[in-house]
């Protein structure tokens, strides 16, 4: 029940229409709860979402969060979260007799298929994304041996050098679903120009999901209209950090919080219009509590 432009007792506030769970996260969390009710006790490879409240609720229902399949000593059914995992994890689970409940976001699975197919066709893969992000790590596991991960502009130069050293003569480029849209556009243009100048066959795909694109664009719009911006999301959430960076460019008084308890309400003193946006791993209940605080300030 997100509203766009509202007025509290003393100030106006704007809540992003795109704030909160994206399709992939919502599906993963809801499916995890349904499966837990049947299984009573399960494992999940990594935090299902970067949100403390959601993780704690699932733990109370019987979810065990693990970082490696070796930790699943009792061979419990194990959930693959929305970020996805590498091909190696699927193979390891099969050998170990661990049943996987695959809740990988469909958009991420599509990228897995794309990079795997193009790798088999002899393309060198340029995978754009945060190197330490689980989605990027998982996708890399489907790229074969001829690939480079690109997070910064410096990485592009190194990727091109590695491509030129390889036996490949064509490039396929894809991107993490939650990567910064503006940055990816710059990287894609650079690679496209390189390929044109050097007559390199290429396919450059924008695989940033629509929800990410819309959320980033709306954050940019709202942050230009307010004098204080609150971005809600987990500390480890890549997409939340990008929203914060976008908002901070336009509104210097921008804070990023996990829950309403992280907000010093005194920061709102003297503010006339507050913007509220939330990352893809933020439940509606967390957003509602922040709205309530602002509304009653």
C-alpha positions as a Markdown table, in Angstrom:
| # | Residue | x | y | z |
|---|---|---|---|---|
| 1 | Unk | 0.0 | 0.0 | 0.0 |
| 2 | Unk | 2.7 | 2.4 | -1.0 |
| 3 | Unk | 1.5 | 5.9 | -1.6 |
| 4 | Unk | 3.5 | 8.5 | -3.6 |
| 5 | Unk | 3.0 | 12.0 | -2.2 |
| 6 | Unk | 1.6 | 12.2 | 1.4 |
| 7 | Unk | 1.4 | 14.8 | 4.2 |
| 8 | Unk | 2.1 | 14.1 | 7.8 |
| 9 | Unk | 1.4 | 16.3 | 10.8 |
| 10 | Unk | 4.3 | 18.6 | 10.2 |
| 11 | Unk | 6.0 | 17.6 | 6.9 |
| 12 | Unk | 5.4 | 16.1 | 3.5 |
| 13 | Unk | 6.8 | 12.7 | 2.6 |
| 14 | Unk | 7.2 | 10.6 | -0.5 |
| 15 | Unk | 7.3 | 6.8 | -0.5 |
| 16 | Unk | 8.7 | 5.2 | -3.6 |
| 17 | Unk | 6.1 | 3.1 | -5.4 |
| 18 | Unk | 8.8 | 0.6 | -6.3 |
| 19 | Unk | 10.1 | 0.3 | -2.7 |
| 20 | Unk | 10.4 | -3.1 | -1.1 |
| 21 | Unk | 10.5 | -6.8 | -2.2 |
| 22 | Unk | 11.1 | -7.4 | -5.9 |
| 23 | Unk | 9.4 | -10.4 | -7.6 |
| 24 | Unk | 12.4 | -12.7 | -7.1 |
| 25 | Unk | 12.9 | -11.9 | -3.4 |
| 26 | Unk | 9.2 | -12.1 | -2.6 |
| 27 | Unk | 8.9 | -15.5 | -4.4 |
| 28 | Unk | 12.0 | -16.8 | -2.5 |
| 29 | Unk | 10.8 | -15.7 | 0.9 |
| 30 | Unk | 7.2 | -16.9 | 0.5 |
| 31 | Unk | 8.3 | -20.2 | -1.0 |
| 32 | Unk | 10.8 | -20.7 | 1.8 |
| 33 | Unk | 8.1 | -20.3 | 4.4 |
| 34 | Unk | 5.8 | -22.7 | 2.6 |
| 35 | Unk | 8.6 | -25.3 | 2.4 |
| 36 | Unk | 9.5 | -24.8 | 6.0 |
| 37 | Unk | 6.0 | -25.5 | 7.1 |
| 38 | Unk | 6.2 | -28.9 | 5.4 |
| 39 | Unk | 9.8 | -29.8 | 6.3 |
| 40 | Unk | 9.9 | -28.2 | 9.8 |
| 41 | Unk | 13.7 | -27.9 | 9.5 |
| 42 | Unk | 15.8 | -26.9 | 6.4 |
| 43 | Unk | 19.0 | -25.3 | 5.4 |
| 44 | Unk | 19.5 | -22.2 | 3.2 |
| 45 | Unk | 22.8 | -21.6 | 1.4 |
| 46 | Unk | 23.6 | -18.0 | 2.5 |
| 47 | Unk | 21.0 | -15.5 | 3.9 |
| 48 | Unk | 17.9 | -15.7 | 1.8 |
| 49 | Unk | 17.7 | -11.9 | 1.7 |
| 50 | Unk | 19.9 | -9.2 | 3.1 |
| 51 | Unk | 17.4 | -8.3 | 5.8 |
| 52 | Unk | 17.9 | -9.1 | 9.5 |
| 53 | Unk | 14.2 | -9.2 | 10.4 |
| 54 | Unk | 13.3 | -11.7 | 7.6 |
| 55 | Unk | 16.3 | -13.9 | 8.5 |
| 56 | Unk | 15.4 | -14.0 | 12.2 |
| 57 | Unk | 11.8 | -14.9 | 11.4 |
| 58 | Unk | 12.9 | -17.8 | 9.2 |
| 59 | Unk | 15.3 | -19.0 | 11.8 |
| 60 | Unk | 12.5 | -19.1 | 14.4 |
| 61 | Unk | 10.6 | -21.3 | 11.9 |
| 62 | Unk | 13.4 | -23.8 | 11.7 |
| 63 | Unk | 15.7 | -22.5 | 9.0 |
| 64 | Unk | 19.5 | -23.0 | 9.3 |
| 65 | Unk | 21.6 | -20.6 | 7.3 |
| 66 | Unk | 24.9 | -22.1 | 6.1 |
| 67 | Unk | 27.7 | -20.8 | 3.9 |
| 68 | Unk | 28.9 | -24.2 | 2.6 |
| 69 | Unk | 27.1 | -27.4 | 1.7 |
| 70 | Unk | 29.6 | -29.3 | 4.0 |
| 71 | Unk | 27.9 | -27.6 | 6.9 |
| 72 | Unk | 24.7 | -29.6 | 6.1 |
| 73 | Unk | 25.9 | -32.7 | 7.9 |
| 74 | Unk | 22.3 | -34.2 | 8.3 |
| 75 | Unk | 21.5 | -33.8 | 4.6 |
| 76 | Unk | 18.5 | -31.6 | 5.1 |
| 77 | Unk | 16.7 | -30.1 | 2.1 |
| 78 | Unk | 18.6 | -27.0 | 1.2 |
| 79 | Unk | 17.3 | -23.8 | -0.3 |
| 80 | Unk | 19.1 | -21.9 | -3.0 |
| 81 | Unk | 18.3 | -18.2 | -2.5 |
| 82 | Unk | 17.2 | -15.7 | -5.2 |
| 83 | Unk | 20.9 | -14.8 | -6.0 |
| 84 | Unk | 21.6 | -18.2 | -7.4 |
| 85 | Unk | 24.7 | -20.4 | -7.1 |
| 86 | Unk | 27.4 | -21.7 | -9.4 |
| 87 | Unk | 27.1 | -24.9 | -11.4 |
| 88 | Unk | 29.5 | -26.6 | -9.1 |
| 89 | Unk | 27.0 | -26.3 | -6.2 |
| 90 | Unk | 24.4 | -28.2 | -8.1 |
| 91 | Unk | 26.9 | -31.0 | -8.9 |
| 92 | Unk | 28.1 | -31.1 | -5.3 |
| 93 | Unk | 24.6 | -31.4 | -3.9 |
| 94 | Unk | 23.8 | -34.3 | -6.3 |
| 95 | Unk | 26.9 | -36.2 | -5.2 |
| 96 | Unk | 26.2 | -35.6 | -1.6 |
| 97 | Unk | 22.5 | -36.6 | -1.8 |
| 98 | Unk | 21.2 | -33.2 | -0.7 |
| 99 | Unk | 17.9 | -32.2 | -2.2 |
| 100 | Unk | 18.0 | -28.6 | -3.4 |
| 101 | Unk | 14.9 | -26.3 | -3.4 |
| 102 | Unk | 15.9 | -23.9 | -6.2 |
| 103 | Unk | 14.5 | -20.4 | -5.5 |
| 104 | Unk | 16.9 | -18.6 | -7.8 |
| 105 | Unk | 15.3 | -15.5 | -9.4 |
| 106 | Unk | 14.1 | -16.4 | -12.9 |
| 107 | Unk | 16.0 | -13.4 | -14.3 |
| 108 | Unk | 19.2 | -14.7 | -12.8 |
| 109 | Unk | 18.6 | -18.2 | -14.2 |
| 110 | Unk | 18.1 | -16.6 | -17.6 |
| 111 | Unk | 21.6 | -15.1 | -17.3 |
| 112 | Unk | 23.0 | -18.4 | -16.3 |
| 113 | Unk | 21.6 | -20.0 | -19.5 |
| 114 | Unk | 22.8 | -17.1 | -21.7 |
| 115 | Unk | 26.4 | -17.1 | -20.5 |
| 116 | Unk | 26.6 | -20.9 | -20.6 |
| 117 | Unk | 25.2 | -21.1 | -24.1 |
| 118 | Unk | 27.5 | -18.3 | -25.5 |
| 119 | Unk | 30.5 | -19.9 | -23.8 |
| 120 | Unk | 29.8 | -23.1 | -25.6 |
| 121 | Unk | 29.5 | -21.2 | -28.9 |
| 122 | Unk | 33.1 | -19.8 | -28.4 |
| 123 | Unk | 32.3 | -16.4 | -27.0 |
| 124 | Unk | 34.6 | -14.8 | -24.4 |
| 125 | Unk | 32.3 | -13.7 | -21.6 |
| 126 | Unk | 32.5 | -10.2 | -20.1 |
| 127 | Unk | 30.5 | -10.5 | -16.9 |
| 128 | Unk | 29.8 | -7.1 | -15.3 |
| 129 | Unk | 29.0 | -7.1 | -11.6 |
| 130 | Unk | 30.3 | -6.7 | -8.1 |
| 131 | Unk | 33.0 | -9.4 | -7.8 |
| 132 | Unk | 32.1 | -10.3 | -4.2 |
| 133 | Unk | 28.3 | -10.4 | -4.8 |
| 134 | Unk | 26.8 | -13.9 | -4.6 |
| 135 | Unk | 24.9 | -13.4 | -7.9 |
| 136 | Unk | 28.0 | -12.6 | -9.8 |
| 137 | Unk | 29.9 | -15.5 | -8.2 |
| 138 | Unk | 27.1 | -17.9 | -9.1 |
| 139 | Unk | 26.9 | -16.7 | -12.7 |
| 140 | Unk | 30.6 | -16.9 | -13.1 |
| 141 | Unk | 30.3 | -20.6 | -12.5 |
| 142 | Unk | 28.4 | -21.0 | -15.8 |
| 143 | Unk | 30.9 | -18.9 | -17.9 |
| 144 | Unk | 33.4 | -21.7 | -18.6 |
| 145 | Unk | 37.1 | -20.9 | -18.6 |
| 146 | Unk | 37.1 | -17.9 | -20.9 |
| 147 | Unk | 35.6 | -15.0 | -18.9 |
| 148 | Unk | 36.4 | -11.8 | -17.0 |
| 149 | Unk | 34.5 | -10.2 | -14.2 |
| 150 | Unk | 34.2 | -6.4 | -14.6 |
| 151 | Unk | 33.3 | -4.2 | -11.6 |
| 152 | Unk | 35.2 | -1.0 | -12.4 |
| 153 | Unk | 36.5 | 0.8 | -15.5 |
| 154 | Unk | 40.0 | -0.5 | -14.8 |
| 155 | Unk | 38.6 | -4.1 | -15.1 |
| 156 | Unk | 37.5 | -3.4 | -18.7 |
| 157 | Unk | 41.0 | -2.8 | -19.8 |
| 158 | Unk | 42.2 | -6.0 | -18.1 |
| 159 | Unk | 39.3 | -7.9 | -19.6 |
| 160 | Unk | 40.1 | -6.8 | -23.1 |
| 161 | Unk | 43.8 | -7.8 | -22.6 |
| 162 | Unk | 42.7 | -11.2 | -21.4 |
| 163 | Unk | 40.3 | -11.6 | -24.3 |
| 164 | Unk | 43.1 | -10.7 | -26.7 |
| 165 | Unk | 45.3 | -13.4 | -25.1 |
| 166 | Unk | 42.6 | -16.0 | -25.4 |
| 167 | Unk | 41.8 | -18.1 | -28.5 |
| 168 | Unk | 38.3 | -16.5 | -28.7 |
| 169 | Unk | 37.4 | -14.0 | -31.4 |
| 170 | Unk | 34.0 | -12.8 | -30.2 |
| 171 | Unk | 32.6 | -11.3 | -27.0 |
| 172 | Unk | 29.4 | -11.8 | -25.1 |
| 173 | Unk | 28.6 | -9.2 | -22.4 |
| 174 | Unk | 26.0 | -9.6 | -19.6 |
| 175 | Unk | 25.5 | -7.8 | -16.2 |
| 176 | Unk | 24.4 | -8.5 | -12.7 |
| 177 | Unk | 20.6 | -7.9 | -12.4 |
| 178 | Unk | 21.1 | -5.2 | -9.7 |
| 179 | Unk | 24.1 | -3.4 | -11.1 |
| 180 | Unk | 24.1 | 0.4 | -11.5 |
| 181 | Unk | 22.3 | 1.2 | -14.7 |
| 182 | Unk | 24.3 | 4.3 | -15.6 |
| 183 | Unk | 27.7 | 2.6 | -15.0 |
| 184 | Unk | 26.7 | -0.4 | -17.1 |
| 185 | Unk | 25.7 | 1.9 | -19.9 |
| 186 | Unk | 29.2 | 3.5 | -19.8 |
| 187 | Unk | 30.9 | 0.1 | -19.8 |
| 188 | Unk | 28.8 | -1.3 | -22.6 |
| 189 | Unk | 29.5 | 1.7 | -24.8 |
| 190 | Unk | 33.3 | 1.3 | -24.2 |
| 191 | Unk | 33.2 | -2.3 | -25.1 |
| 192 | Unk | 31.0 | -1.7 | -28.1 |
| 193 | Unk | 33.4 | 1.0 | -29.4 |
| 194 | Unk | 36.4 | -1.4 | -28.9 |
| 195 | Unk | 34.6 | -4.1 | -30.8 |
| 196 | Unk | 33.7 | -1.8 | -33.7 |
| 197 | Unk | 37.3 | -0.4 | -34.0 |
| 198 | Unk | 38.8 | -3.9 | -33.9 |
| 199 | Unk | 36.1 | -5.6 | -35.9 |
| 200 | Unk | 35.3 | -8.0 | -33.1 |
| 201 | Unk | 32.0 | -9.9 | -33.3 |
| 202 | Unk | 30.0 | -9.1 | -30.1 |
| 203 | Unk | 26.7 | -9.4 | -28.3 |
| 204 | Unk | 26.0 | -6.9 | -25.5 |
| 205 | Unk | 23.0 | -7.6 | -23.3 |
| 206 | Unk | 21.5 | -5.4 | -20.7 |
| 207 | Unk | 20.4 | -8.0 | -18.2 |
| 208 | Unk | 19.7 | -5.6 | -15.3 |
| 209 | Unk | 16.1 | -6.5 | -14.3 |
| 210 | Unk | 13.3 | -4.1 | -14.9 |
| 211 | Unk | 12.6 | -3.8 | -11.2 |
| 212 | Unk | 16.1 | -2.6 | -10.5 |
| 213 | Unk | 16.0 | -0.1 | -13.4 |
| 214 | Unk | 12.6 | 1.4 | -12.2 |
| 215 | Unk | 13.8 | 1.5 | -8.6 |
| 216 | Unk | 17.0 | 3.3 | -9.4 |
| 217 | Unk | 15.2 | 5.8 | -11.7 |
| 218 | Unk | 12.5 | 6.5 | -9.1 |
| 219 | Unk | 15.2 | 7.0 | -6.4 |
| 220 | Unk | 16.9 | 9.6 | -8.6 |
| 221 | Unk | 13.6 | 11.4 | -9.2 |
| 222 | Unk | 12.5 | 11.5 | -5.5 |
| 223 | Unk | 15.9 | 12.5 | -4.2 |
| 224 | Unk | 15.7 | 15.6 | -6.3 |
| 225 | Unk | 12.4 | 16.7 | -4.8 |
| 226 | Unk | 13.2 | 16.3 | -1.1 |
| 227 | Unk | 15.5 | 17.8 | 1.6 |
| 228 | Unk | 16.0 | 14.5 | 3.5 |
| 229 | Unk | 16.1 | 11.0 | 2.1 |
| 230 | Unk | 15.8 | 7.7 | 3.9 |
| 231 | Unk | 16.9 | 4.5 | 2.1 |
| 232 | Unk | 15.9 | 1.3 | 3.9 |
| 233 | Unk | 17.8 | -2.0 | 3.3 |
| 234 | Unk | 20.3 | -4.5 | 4.7 |
| 235 | Unk | 23.9 | -3.5 | 5.3 |
| 236 | Unk | 25.0 | -6.3 | 2.9 |
| 237 | Unk | 22.5 | -5.4 | 0.2 |
| 238 | Unk | 24.1 | -4.4 | -3.1 |
| 239 | Unk | 21.0 | -3.0 | -4.6 |
| 240 | Unk | 20.3 | -0.9 | -1.5 |
| 241 | Unk | 23.8 | 0.6 | -1.5 |
| 242 | Unk | 23.3 | 1.6 | -5.2 |
| 243 | Unk | 20.0 | 3.4 | -4.2 |
| 244 | Unk | 21.8 | 5.2 | -1.4 |
| 245 | Unk | 24.6 | 6.3 | -3.8 |
| 246 | Unk | 22.0 | 7.6 | -6.3 |
| 247 | Unk | 20.1 | 9.5 | -3.6 |
| 248 | Unk | 23.2 | 10.9 | -2.1 |
| 249 | Unk | 24.2 | 12.5 | -5.4 |
| 250 | Unk | 21.0 | 14.5 | -5.4 |
| 251 | Unk | 20.2 | 15.0 | -1.7 |
| 252 | Unk | 23.2 | 15.5 | 0.6 |
| 253 | Unk | 21.0 | 14.6 | 3.7 |
| 254 | Unk | 20.6 | 11.0 | 2.8 |
| 255 | Unk | 20.8 | 8.1 | 5.3 |
| 256 | Unk | 20.7 | 4.4 | 4.8 |
| 257 | Unk | 19.1 | 2.2 | 7.6 |
| 258 | Unk | 18.2 | -1.4 | 8.1 |
| 259 | Unk | 15.2 | -0.7 | 10.4 |
| 260 | Unk | 13.3 | 2.2 | 12.0 |
| 261 | Unk | 15.4 | 1.7 | 15.1 |
| 262 | Unk | 18.5 | 3.0 | 13.2 |
| 263 | Unk | 16.9 | 6.4 | 12.7 |
| 264 | Unk | 17.8 | 9.3 | 14.9 |
| 265 | Unk | 14.5 | 11.2 | 14.7 |
| 266 | Unk | 16.3 | 14.4 | 15.6 |
| 267 | Unk | 17.7 | 14.4 | 12.0 |
| 268 | Unk | 14.2 | 15.1 | 10.8 |
| 269 | Unk | 14.0 | 18.4 | 12.7 |
| 270 | Unk | 13.5 | 21.3 | 10.4 |
| 271 | Unk | 12.9 | 19.2 | 7.3 |
| 272 | Unk | 10.0 | 20.0 | 5.0 |
| 273 | Unk | 9.9 | 17.0 | 2.7 |
| 274 | Unk | 11.2 | 13.5 | 3.2 |
| 275 | Unk | 11.8 | 10.8 | 0.6 |
| 276 | Unk | 11.6 | 7.1 | 1.5 |
| 277 | Unk | 12.9 | 4.3 | -0.7 |
| 278 | Unk | 13.7 | 0.7 | 0.1 |
| 279 | Unk | 15.9 | -2.0 | -1.5 |
| 280 | Unk | 14.6 | -5.2 | -3.0 |
| 281 | Unk | 15.2 | -7.2 | 0.2 |
| 282 | Unk | 13.2 | -4.9 | 2.5 |
| 283 | Unk | 9.8 | -6.2 | 3.7 |
| 284 | Unk | 6.8 | -3.9 | 3.7 |
| 285 | Unk | 6.6 | -4.0 | 7.5 |
| 286 | Unk | 10.0 | -2.2 | 7.7 |
| 287 | Unk | 8.8 | 0.4 | 5.3 |
| 288 | Unk | 5.6 | 1.0 | 7.1 |
| 289 | Unk | 7.4 | 1.6 | 10.4 |
| 290 | Unk | 9.6 | 4.2 | 8.9 |
| 291 | Unk | 6.6 | 5.9 | 7.3 |
| 292 | Unk | 4.9 | 5.9 | 10.7 |
| 293 | Unk | 7.9 | 7.6 | 12.3 |
| 294 | Unk | 8.0 | 10.3 | 9.6 |
| 295 | Unk | 4.3 | 10.8 | 9.6 |
| 296 | Unk | 4.2 | 11.5 | 13.3 |
| 297 | Unk | 7.3 | 13.6 | 13.6 |
